[in-house]
Amino acid sequence: MTDLASAAAAADLDLEHELGAIFADAHRRAGDLDPHYAALWTSLARQSSGGKRIRPHLVRLAYRGLGGTDAQLSTRVAVAFELLHTAFLIHDDVIDRDTVRRGDPNITARFAARALRNGTDERTSAIWGETAAVLAGDLALSLAHREIALLQVDAGRRGRLLDILDRAVFISAAGELADVVNAGAPEPTSMPRVLTTLEQKTAVYSFECPLAAGAVLAGAPESSIAALERFGRFIGIAFQITDDVLGVFGDPAVTGKSAASDLREGKRTALIAHAATTADWPRIAVGLGDPSLDDAEADELREMLRGCGALDAALELAEEHVTLARYELDSADLPPELTAELGAIARRAVERAR
């Protein structure tokens, strides 16, 4: 393990400690107001656990790789991006009407069940669940901004970091809206439109902005920051293409997500954009987006997507974006150890099962 990777692994404990302290303090204060509100913070803390912690890792990797030495400072920024991610996941589940996240009932499901235990009817329980999830996402988003706003750095650097966080939120909102619009469009979504949506919804906030934040925090030159941003956008698209493939062809026991929900939603991914250009599209289009799609019908759709070449095309497209990301690394004047670590991340983006 390299020095950078070793340092990042050691910092994971600091991240979990800081997140735990934030949620514990909020839970204590919420308990003074209402037991349901305290339960909301318990659910929020649970929703934040169990992830891959990609965004905090990228913040700290860029910071240390470009000469940063204050571990506590980088942990605060890492916490902000993990809270941002938690907020987006919670809101995404509301938009997609999902009730499971990482193989566990999400906030919507837990609060709907809580409502039923308190004697409500099914309609009211659904309102409880959705309300709790929207509020939890808003609270996590507010906490993310608070972490940056209270950072003990000079005003100019804090302003740059707030701008990066604002970009992450602003661009991701555009991508989330486009994702919903694409799914409901009567005509198939083109591949360029799909890739733009992936960049906006995932690549910017998950890869570009955490890397840029770590670099800015370290006081890196603008050329290094720009190179990391370009790398982040390309690798983020590769990551999301792979994620969408796993959302249809992955093992739910490993991914923690239903392998049929994207098909039932009619989510317009690279898989679907390619399928729409083939002769098999009319048959695929019949089942895609059907909320009553059963497991057998989902299996048939998968076989059609495989048979028309959509699976191979999506995997190849992900590899192409890894190649573009590696080119940005190789062309940039970055420290060799940082380049090596980011190169390894680029490979893992497409060689994963969850």
Helices and strands as residue ranges (DSSP letters): H 3-31, H 35-48, H 54-65, H 71-96, E 100-101, E 104-105, H 107-117, H 122-149, H 155-184, H 191-198, I 199-208, H 209-217, H 222-249, H 252-255, H 261-265, H 270-275, H 281-287, H 295-307, H 310-331, H 336-348
